Amino acid sequence: MELTLSISIIVITCLISIPAFNNGKMVDDLSMWPYMVKERNQYYRFITSGFVHADFMHLGFNMLTLYFFGSAIENAFDLLFGSKLYFLFFYVLALILSDTPTFIKHRNHSYYRTIGASGAVSAVVFAAILFDPWNNIYVYFIPVPAIVYGVLYLGYTIYMSRSENRDGINHDAHLWGAVVGILFPIVYKPEIASYFLEALLAGPGRR
């Protein structure tokens, strides 16, 4: 198996996350804790929080998703920008920006903490949707066109982020990660927006 940047991120995330499953202090030290960022300037938490997860299911879902989509986005960035290192910059930036609204919302709530790479993984998935909107994404083994999945996903995360229901999931990070995944490639290469629209209008099977 080729050691890509995404594989390296997966390995590092697993090496940090698994020991943290039963180590509350480690989770406290690495989590996105907005109050501590504000009070003690612990800005590293914007990045370290993406390398700890609640349990094997949380970790497995994020890392499997990154595995299936990460290498394709690495290669796309290499072709578009001339270096796969843009993928690393993209991933770290997505970790930071996806948690920024959470920081703003909860910076005065000393009890609030959040962990996981979901924001950055969401960015990777939505970059893949941008590059190939009619590719199939498998949801519980059911093929769904990427653009359909993206619209439904955004609708759900917007609803849940505004809802009073508390399911323990940081939907704001999912939503803003998706936004980063869409905007990052377009900011660097605005013509990608035209390519996306052409591919979308062409319909499935005519990419």
Secondary structure, DSSP 8 states (H G I E B T S, - for coil): ----HHHHHHHHHHHHHHHHTT-HHHHHHHSB-HHHHHHH--TTHHHHGGG--SSHHHHHHHHHHHHHHHHHHHHHHHHHHS-THHHHHHHHHHHHHHHHHHHHHHTT-TT--B--SHHHHHHHHHHHHHH-TTSEEEETTEEEEHHHHHHHHHHHHHHHHHSS---S--HHHHHHHHHHHHHHHHHH-THHHHHHHHHHHH-TT--
